[in-house]
Amino acid sequence: MEWLKEYWWIFVIVLMVGVLMNVYKDLKRIDHKKYMDNRPELPPHRDFNDKWDDEDDWPKKK
């Protein structure tokens, strides 16, 4: 078990390579052209800034 203390980083690298390979394979399965053709419409953006537009905090010019 002494070798495990010295070479633990190899297991971390193998794990990271496995994760990256699975991510790559999953991303290759996505059909982005089909999604772009059938994507849902987004609603218009509302952030309620129109309520603050009525309040004028600046002094009026004479």
C-alpha positions as CSV (number, residue, x, y, z in Angstrom):
1,M,0.0,0.0,0.0
2,E,3.0,2.2,0.0
3,W,2.8,2.7,-3.7
4,L,-0.8,4.0,-3.3
5,K,0.5,6.9,-1.2
6,E,3.1,7.8,-3.8
7,Y,1.0,7.4,-6.9
8,W,-2.5,8.6,-5.8
9,W,-2.4,11.4,-8.4
10,I,-2.4,8.9,-11.3
11,F,-5.8,7.7,-10.1
12,V,-7.1,11.3,-10.1
13,I,-5.8,11.8,-13.6
14,V,-7.5,8.6,-14.8
15,L,-10.7,9.7,-13.2
16,M,-10.6,13.1,-14.8
17,V,-9.9,11.6,-18.3
18,G,-12.9,9.3,-17.8
19,V,-15.1,12.2,-16.9
20,L,-14.0,14.3,-19.8
21,M,-14.5,11.4,-22.2
22,N,-18.1,10.9,-21.0
23,V,-18.8,14.6,-21.3
24,Y,-17.4,14.6,-24.8
25,K,-19.6,11.6,-25.9
26,D,-22.7,13.2,-24.4
27,L,-22.1,16.5,-26.1
28,K,-21.6,14.7,-29.4
29,R,-25.1,13.2,-29.1
30,I,-26.8,16.7,-28.9
31,D,-28.4,17.8,-32.2
32,H,-28.0,21.6,-32.0
33,K,-29.5,22.2,-35.4
34,K,-32.7,20.4,-34.5
35,Y,-33.0,22.3,-31.3
36,M,-32.4,25.7,-33.0
37,D,-35.2,24.8,-35.5
38,N,-37.7,23.9,-32.7
39,R,-36.7,26.1,-29.8
40,P,-39.4,27.7,-27.8
41,E,-40.2,31.4,-28.1
42,L,-38.9,33.5,-25.2
43,P,-41.3,35.9,-23.5
44,P,-40.4,39.6,-23.7
45,H,-38.1,40.8,-21.0
46,R,-39.7,42.7,-18.1
47,D,-37.6,44.1,-15.3
48,F,-40.2,46.6,-13.9
49,N,-37.9,49.6,-14.5
50,D,-40.9,51.3,-16.1
51,K,-42.3,52.0,-12.5
52,W,-39.1,53.9,-11.6
53,D,-39.2,56.1,-14.7
54,D,-42.0,58.2,-13.4
55,E,-40.1,59.2,-10.3
56,D,-37.7,62.0,-11.1
57,D,-35.1,62.6,-8.5
58,W,-33.1,65.2,-10.4
59,P,-33.8,68.8,-9.7
60,K,-35.7,70.6,-12.5
61,K,-33.9,73.1,-14.6
62,K,-35.4,76.6,-14.7
